[in-house]
Amino acid sequence: MDLTKVKNIVKSLENDFYNKIILLDDLKQCEYLLLNFEYKTIDRVIHYIEFPIGDNLKKSFISLQNNTPPVRNKAFLNDSLIRDKCDTIKSEKVHCSPKDVRLEFPIETDNDRFLEKQQLFYLQDSVKTCSCKECSGDGLVSCYDTVCNGNHSWECDECIGEGKVSCPKCSGEGWNRCGGLFTGCGGSGKVKKTVRLASGKTSEKFVNCSSCSGKGKVKCMTCNVTGKVTCSKCSGKRTITCNYCYEDRKRYGLTDCRNCDGMGEFGELDFVVSKIENKKHQKIIINGPALQLDLSTIEDYFSHLNDKKELFYQHNTVVKNDYSEFEKKHCEILEQELNLDKNSFPKVLTEKIAYKCIKCVEFNYKHILSNVIHSGVIIDYNSAPSLHLYSNPEELKMDLKNAAKTTTSFLSKIFKTKKFKLKTNRLIEIKLMIYLAKADGKIEESEKIFLSEIIKNLDDFTNTEKKDLFTLMDTKVLPMLTFKDLKFSSNEVENQIIGRLNEMALVDGEFEPAEIRFIENLKNTAM
């Protein structure tokens, strides 16, 4: 791997970012092979079906048996009546080998395109008819009703063939007790009656009940004194007739066989259902050391793999193989992983593939201000490189340590401590170095290294001060320096800083005019 090439790529992609970092010479390379695999399969399953056949289906069965099949023992199931039975009646799957010859049949196509819905075909030697075992082919059996038992009519067990039963109202007596306590006599034949005496007084005496004429009972109106009523079970007919079986002389006491729906005959056959499926599979093969790169970032590149090359095609007797050695190797691996087979069912009909090798180079770098090491990666290094950073080198953390640092800095500023003056001088020096580095519009590698070595770290600064430095580094047009920006703690410190600025200007071997003007202006302003 070439560090110079990595630098040039980073610089071309993110020049501003490149000007703030120093790339370290510890590169890691990993290749990701993206395979976008698309394939079509056909699966076939044999179904066994059995159903009653009447006169309307017998001709169809004879036709199936006598048909001359296009392929030995196999033909399309074109009869709509039987095909409807195959679609609606529950069938049983017939277990067979994936290479069973009964599954082999021409695949339907249209202009060399496989039809997604394939017709049913049947196995001619499986077409059979047989008599119903339950009715022996007659279509009729003794009535299923347990009481009838094939008799069709029988003596009513309620009235024992008389057609009449005891009256439930009078219990067969023909008479009922006369009234109750408030109507009639309650069966005594006498009722109390109030009469007026000659003296004008009233008195009560018992007299014959007018409802029953003193008999204590009245005629039963339900049975009209006969004690019998018409039997409700047989409606007075003395016999009961079955509602389920036939009454004509030829089929007396018989009913349709439930097993064959009264047809007396069954038809059976094996038919084959074909199912074509279009499937896709994506795979990434990693060659090289593990990178910090999230695999989902690489998966995004699958969207670029749209144009798939057709490598394999088998259209009945027409077979196409167009593999390169590389493609053949990886397709065979995919077939094994996906349990695919070109010679047995489910059978592979087509294979298409698109692939791309994405080389990624991971690098470490340090920010020239903070000197903290971070990592990034160049994705698709050889083709269309893009830059991906794992972290933000200028991200500022808010914690208790920083809060304490801010408080200490504030107190140091109030009391003008020696530590505060040293930090202020250092902050001014870093700012001036940033101005000098950007004076000629470009930051040389040697200047970045010099600046990094002088700064070492930003640990003594608060988040606000760090943010100001990062912002200054990112600013395209730097603001004019003021007297406040050049307020050194002593002339000695000023001379030391200007000396280091001169040293930095010469570190690349050239003293650029813009750098000379900046340092001269700085001296004049400071004075």
C-alpha positions, 0 to 999 in steps of 0.5 A, a space after each residue: 500500500 502506498 501512503 502517498 496515494 492515500 494522502 492524495 486521495 484524502 486530499 482530493 476528497 476532503 482538502 480542508 480535513 487533510 490540512 488539519 491532520 497528519 496521516 500515520 504510516 500504519 495502513 490496513 487493507 481489506 477487500 470486500 467481494 460483493 456478489 448479487 446472485 439471482 436465480 430461478 427454480 422450478 419445483 414439482 410435487 406429485 399429488 394423488 386424488 380420489 373422487 366419485 365419478 358419475 356419467 359426466 366424468 366417465 367419458 373424461 376418464 376414458 379420454 385420459 386413459 386413451 389419450 396419446 401423451 406427448 411425453 411417455 406416460 405424461 400429458 397436460 391435464 386439459 379436461 376442465 371438469 377433472 382439473 376443477 376437482 384437482 383444484 378443489 378436492 383435498 389431495 395427498 402428496 406422493 413422496 418421491 425422489 427429487 430425481 424421479 423421472 415422473 417429474 420430468 416434463 417440458 417446461 412451458 415457455 413463451 418466446 423463450 421466457 418461462 411462464 410463471 404459472 405452469 399447467 398441471 400434467 398427469 401420469 397416464 398409468 395412474 388413471 384408474 376407476 374402481 367400485 365403491 367398497 361400501 355400496 359395492 358399486 350400486 350407489 345405494 345402501 340401507 338407510 343410515 337412520 338407526 330407527 329406520 334400518 332400511 324398513 322405510 316405514 314402521 309401527 309407531 312406538 308412541 301409539 303402538 299402531 293405534 293412532 290414538 293415545 291417552 288424553 294428557 288433559 284428563 289422563 284418559 278419563 274423559 272427565 276433569 274435576 269441576 273448577 277450583 276454589 273460586 270457579 266451580 265446586 272444586 269437585 265437591 258438587 256443592 257451592 255456598 250461596 247467600 239467601 235472604 230470609 223472610 225476616 230480612 236477614 241473610 244466610 248461607 247454604 250449600 246448593 248444587 254447583 251449576 257448572 257440573 250440576 252437582 256431579 263434581 266433574 265436567 266433560 274433557 273438551 280436549 278428547 270430548 269425553 273419549 279419553 283418547 287424542 290423535 297421536 302427534 308422532 304419527 299424526 294418527 297414521 299408526 305408522 312412521 315413514 322415514 324421511 331419508 330413504 327411497 319409497 319406490 319399490 325398486 329402491 325401497 328402504 335404500 339411500 345414496 351411499 355417503 362414501 361415493 355420493 351415490 355414484 357407485 364408482 371412484 376415479 383416481 389419478 396422480 397429477 403434478 403441480 409445478 411451481 416456478 420461483 424467482 429468488 435473490 441472494 446477496 453475499 459479501 466475502 471478506 479477504 483481509 484483516 478485520 476493519 472497524 468499518 460497519 458491514 452495512 456501509 459496504 452493503 449499501 454498494 449492492 444498490 450499484 449492482 444492477 446489471 446482472 450477467 446471465 451465466 446459466 439457462 436451461 430451457 428444456 433441451 436448450 442449455 447455456 453455460 457462460 461462466 468465467 473461471 471466477 464466476 464458476 467458482 463462486 456460483 458453485 459455492 453459492 449453489 452449495 450454500 443454498 442447496 441448489 441443484 441443476 439436475 434434480 427438483 427443485 431444479 435451477 433454471 437460470 443463474 445471473 450474477 453481478 459482482 464488485 470487488 471493493 478495496 478498503 484502506 483503513 488509516 490512522 491520523 492525528 489532528 495537528 491541534 489535539 494530537 489525538 489519534 483517530 481512524 478513518 477508511 477509504 472505501 472503494 480505494 481503486 475505483 470510486 474512492 469515498 472517505 469515511 471517518 469513524 469519529 469526529 476529531 473535533 468533538 468536544 466532551 462535556 464532563 466534570 473534568 472540563 467543568 473544573 478546568 473552566 472554573 480553574 481557568 476563570 479563577 486564574 484569570 482573575 488573580 493573574 496567576 503564573 499558570 494563567 499567563 503561561 496558558 495565555 502565551 501558549 494560546 496566542 502562539 497556537 493562534 499565530 501558528 495557525 495564521 502563519 500556516 494559512 498565510 500562503 493559502 496552503 499548509 505544507 506537510 512539514 508545517 503540520 508536523 512542526 505545528 503538531 510537535 509544538 502544540 503536543 496537546 490541548 489538555 490545558 484548555 477549556 472546551 470553549 478555547 478548544 472550539 475557538 482553535 478548531 473554528 480558526 482552523 476551519 475558517 476560510 478568511 481569517 479575521 484581522 489580528 488585534 492588539 488583544 490577540 498579541 498581548 504577550 506576558 513579556 517581551 522575552 515571550 514575544 521574541 521566543 514566539 516570533 522566533 518559533 514562527 520564523 523557524 516554522 516558516 522555514 521548515 519547508 525550505 522556503 520562506 514564502 513572501 506571504 509568510 514574510 509579510 505576516 511575520 513583519 506585520 506581526 512585529 510591527 503590531 506587537 511593538 
